[in-house]
Amino acid sequence: MNTTTRQHLSKTTSNIRQNAPQCLTPLPSTWVTLLEPPNSSCYDEALLMCQYSDGRWAVWIPDFGEIGLHSGQFCRLS
């Protein structure tokens, strides 16, 4: 992902934070936008894999790997 795309996605993520209440209910096998990616060099999108019993989600981030996140850390868009 190039720098221009990251800057654009960063602006998009800022807009998503402002509109977070409009996010849809998370479902497995859905791509979501990460509101706060784990680090600045990884993608800001992830694939939901499954939900843990404590409410967190196992997600897969391209070029990063698997990580557990709370639903407030991502937004499922239409």
C-alpha positions as CSV (number, residue, x, y, z in Angstrom):
1,M,0.0,0.0,0.0
2,N,1.5,3.3,-1.0
3,T,1.8,6.4,1.2
4,T,-0.9,8.3,-0.7
5,T,-3.4,5.5,-0.1
6,R,-2.4,5.3,3.6
7,Q,-3.0,9.0,4.0
8,H,-6.4,8.7,2.2
9,L,-7.3,5.7,4.4
10,S,-6.2,7.5,7.5
11,K,-8.6,10.4,6.7
12,T,-11.3,7.8,6.0
13,T,-10.7,6.2,9.4
14,S,-11.0,9.6,11.1
15,N,-14.4,10.0,9.4
16,I,-15.4,6.5,10.5
17,R,-14.6,7.4,14.1
18,Q,-17.0,10.3,13.9
19,N,-19.7,8.1,12.5
20,A,-19.0,5.0,14.6
21,P,-22.6,4.6,15.8
22,Q,-23.6,3.9,12.2
23,C,-21.3,0.8,12.1
24,L,-23.1,-2.5,11.5
25,T,-23.1,-5.5,13.7
26,P,-19.9,-7.6,13.2
27,L,-20.2,-10.9,11.5
28,P,-17.6,-13.6,10.8
29,S,-15.9,-13.6,7.3
30,T,-16.5,-9.9,7.0
31,W,-13.9,-7.2,6.2
32,V,-13.8,-4.4,8.7
33,T,-12.0,-1.1,9.0
34,L,-9.6,-0.8,11.9
35,L,-10.2,2.3,13.9
36,E,-6.7,2.1,15.4
37,P,-4.4,-0.3,13.5
38,P,-1.9,-2.1,15.7
39,N,1.0,-0.2,14.1
40,S,1.4,2.5,11.4
41,S,2.9,0.2,8.8
42,C,0.0,-2.3,8.7
43,Y,-3.2,-2.2,6.7
44,D,-6.2,-0.6,8.3
45,E,-8.6,-3.3,7.2
46,A,-9.0,-6.8,8.6
47,L,-11.0,-10.0,8.2
48,L,-13.2,-11.1,11.1
49,M,-12.6,-14.8,11.8
50,C,-14.5,-15.7,14.9
51,Q,-15.7,-14.2,18.2
52,Y,-14.2,-15.4,21.5
53,S,-16.3,-16.2,24.5
54,D,-15.2,-12.9,26.2
55,G,-16.6,-10.9,23.3
56,R,-13.3,-10.1,21.5
57,W,-12.9,-11.0,17.9
58,A,-10.1,-13.0,16.2
59,V,-9.2,-10.9,13.1
60,W,-6.6,-11.4,10.4
61,I,-4.7,-8.3,9.1
62,P,-2.9,-8.7,5.7
63,D,0.9,-8.6,6.1
64,F,0.5,-8.5,9.9
65,G,-1.3,-11.7,11.0
66,E,-3.9,-12.7,13.6
67,I,-4.8,-10.5,16.5
68,G,-7.7,-10.3,19.0
69,L,-9.7,-7.1,19.1
70,H,-12.7,-5.7,20.9
71,S,-15.6,-4.6,18.6
72,G,-15.0,-1.0,19.5
73,Q,-11.6,-1.2,17.7
74,F,-13.1,-1.8,14.3
75,C,-16.1,-0.8,12.2
76,R,-18.1,-3.1,9.9
77,L,-19.3,-1.0,6.9
78,S,-22.0,-1.9,4.5
